[in-house]
Amino acid sequence: MNNEEIKTYEERPQRNKWNLILGILFIGYGSFRLYQKLQLPDSDNFGIFLAVGFILFGIYDLWKYFKG
C-alpha cells in the first residue's frame, strides 16, 4: 500500500460536533413548534415561518457537519 493512500487521524477533516448537536436540536425544536402551530385553528403565519426557519437552519447545520 502506498503511504499517500493511508490517511492519518491528523489529515482527516475535523468535524465540528456543535454543528451536529445544534442541527439536531434546531430540527427537533422547529418540528415541535411547527406541530404545535398547525394544531391551532387560528395560527399565526410568523410562527409557522419561524418554525420552518429553525428546521431549515438545522438541516444546514447537519449538512455542514457531514460535508466535513
Secondary structure, 3 states (H helix, E strand, C coil): CCCCCCCCCCCCCCCCHHHHHHHHHHHHHHHHHHHHHHHCCCCCHHHHHHHHHHHHHHHHHHHHHHHC
